[in-house]
Amino acid sequence: MAMLELQELCKSFGGLMAVAGATLRVEQGQIVGLIGPNGSGKSTLLSTVAGQYRPDAGHIMLDGQEIGGLAPEKIFRRGLARSYQDPSLFFRMGVLDNVLLAAKDQVGERPIVAPWHRRWWPQERRLAERAVTVLNDLKLLGRRDAMAADLSGGQMKLLELGRTVMGEPTMMLLDEPTAGVAPALAYAIFEEIERLRRENGLTFLIVEHRLEILFDFVDWIYVMHMGKVIAQGKPDQIAADPLVREVYFGE
């Protein structure tokens, strides 16, 4: 069953067609890669799916329901979460607080309930326990009291991943989750992605330029060029595709 299906998706900015009729499908429980040269439309596609941009044409189906044009918060509540190439954290807040912010339906956020400690404290405690588990899984528990700004680049990537998981999504869109990260930690990030798929049943669509790592983990690859999907297949098929090698590697 398709968790995400795009049909002839289009998004333009003025006279520039950033996404030009892209069609792709991500099955439930898959890890799917989206690759292509810089400027091919990959990040714009993710932003359009996540609701940051309104599509000009086409359909975006999440678990069988149309989400194209919905506000980002409504898409998030339907189970789709997105991370960014540059971590979008609250840098002056602690690591634990960053994770806690993503939890849905926090009773204590309601003004009518907030003054009554007994009505929201039990939930707050459960969420804190879950956040600690998330940080422990990501090897960040020892930094729980640190400011997000004091983490290394790789730790920031892991924290954003953890915060996204705290929102209990069914699918995650990841935009270059290993950009600027040392090779050993980059591989560890993908091992965590695989663990989340295996243990939590999450589905992933990942934009990534480090193909030597991406190809070790994905089930399927889509290749974009000039806003279009020009190829798809398993990693070994994509690596051997002459058109992909010409467009992506300049061969």
N, C-alpha and C positions, 0 to 999 in steps of 0.2 A: 504494500500500500504506500502511495506517495505521501510523505510528510510535507514536502514542498514541491509545487509545480508552477513553473513560469511559462506562460504562453504568449509569444510574440511581444515581449515586454519592451517598451520604448520610453526613453527619457532624454529630453534635449534641453540645452541651455542656450537660449538665443538661436543662433544658426548652427550650433554644434550638437550633433546627435551622439550623445555619450553612450547610450544603450539603444541599439538599433534592431529591434525584433528578436531579442534573446529568448530562447526556449530551452529549458532544462528541467530535470526531474531528480529529486532526492528521495530515495525510499526510506521508510522508517528504520532507524537503527544504523544507517550508513554513515560513513565518513567520506565526504565527497570534496575533492579539491577543485578550485577554480584558478586557473593560471593564465598568463598572457603577459606581453610586454607592458611596460609603463604606459599609461594613457589609453589602455584598451577598454576601459569601462568597468573594471571589476569592482572597485570600491563604490562607484555610483550605483551599480546593480545592488550591492548589499544595502546601501543607504535607502534605495527605493523600496526594497523588500521590507526593510525595518520601519518604514513610514517617515523617514526624514525628508524624502522627496515624494511628491505625488506623481505617479506614472502618467505619461501622456497617452499611452495606449497599452493594450494587452491585459493579461490577467495574472494575479498572484494568488495562488490557492495554498492555504495552510491547513493540512489535515482535512482537505475536502471543502473548506470554506473560503470564500473570497475575502482577502484582506487588503487588496489594492486600494490606496487612498485613505485608509484608516489612520488615525493619529497614532504616533509611536507608543503612547501609554496603553492604548487599546490593543495594539498588536502584542505588546509585552504581556498583557494580562491573558492573552490567548495562548501564551507559551513560547513565543519567539523572542530571543534575546540576542543582542549584537554587541560585540566588542570592537575596539578601534585600534588602528596601527599604533597611534600614540595613546598610551593608557589614559582613560578618562576617569581619574580618581579625584577624591577630595583630599588634596595634598596636605592640608593643615589639620586633618583629622587623623585619628589613630587607625591602625590596620584593622582592629576588631570592629570599630565603628563603621568603617567603610563597608565591611561585609554585611553588617546588620542593616544598613540602609536599604539593601535590595529586597529584604523580606516583604512579601505581599500581605495586605490586610492586617496591618499592625493596629490593634485596638487602641493603644495609647495615643495614636495620632489624631483621634477624633476629639475635637474640643470639648464635647459634652461628656466624654469619658475620662479625659486626661487628669482632672483633679482627683479622681477616685483611684488611688493607688492599688487597692485590692482587685479592681476590675481588669487591670492590664498587666500587673506584675507577673502572674503565672505564665502568660504567653511570652513576656519579655525574657523570662528565665529559660523557657524552652528554646526560644530563638537564639539566645546566647550560647546554650549548650550545642545547638546545631552549628552555629558559626565557629565555635571552637573545633568541632569535628572537621569542618571544611578546611580550616587553617591547618590543622594537624595533617590532613591528607596531602596538603600542598607544601608541607615542610615549612610553614610560615608561623607556626604556633609560638615559637620563640621570639618572634617580632611583633606579637599581638599588641603590645603597648607602644610600639614605635610609631612615629608619624609616617604617613604614606610617602611624604617627600624624602624621607631618609632611607628608603629602600633602594636596592640596586635596580637597574633596568629590568633584569630578568625577574626579580621579585615583584616588581610592579606589574609585569605581565601576568604572573601567577595570581597576584591579588585581584586583578581585574577578572581573571577567569573564575576565581573563587566567589567574587561578588556576584557574577552572573549566575553561577550555580545556586547561590543563596535565593535567587528569585524563582527557583524551581521551574525552569523552562523545560519544554519537551524538545526544542531545537535551538541550536546556537549558530550564529553567523560570526565567524572569527576573521578579522582582517589583519593578516600578517602577524600571527601570535608570537613569532620568534624574531621579529625585526629588531636588530640592535642587540641581540642576546648572544652570549658566548655559545659555541657549538654544543658543549656538553649539556648546558642548561636548556638549550633549544630542543635537544632530543628528549630531555626529561619532560618538557612541556607537552610534547606530542605523546609521550607515554601516559601522562595524566589525562589527556584527551581520550586516549584509547581506554583507560580505566573508567572514565565517566561514561563512555559508550557501553562498556561491558557491564558495569555494576548498576548504572542508573538508567540505561536504555536510551540515552540521549542521541540525537541525530545532529550531524555537523555539516555545514558548508563552509569551507576554509579557503580564503585567499592566502597564498603563500608563494614567495619567490625562492625559498630554499628547497629546491626540488629534490635534492639528495636525501632530505629528511621526509618531506611530504610523501614521496613515492613509497616509502616504507610502511605507511600507515593507512593510506586511502583505499577505498574500494573502487572508486571511479573518478575520472578526471574530465573536466570540461575546459576547453581552451577558448579564450576570447581574443579577438583582434578587431580594432576599429568598431567596437560596440556590438559585434556579432559573435555568436558561438560558431567557431569554424571547425571544431573537432571534439570528439568525445571518445572515451574508451578506458580500458584498464591501463595502469601505469606503463607496463611494458609496450602496449600498443601505441600509446602517446609518445613514448620515448623514441619509437621507431618510425613515426609518421613523418614523411618527407615535408609536407606542408607545415607541420608544426615546427620542425627543425629550421625551415626557412624563415618563418615568421618570428619565432621565439628566439632562436639561437643565431639567426643571420647566416645560416649555411645554404 
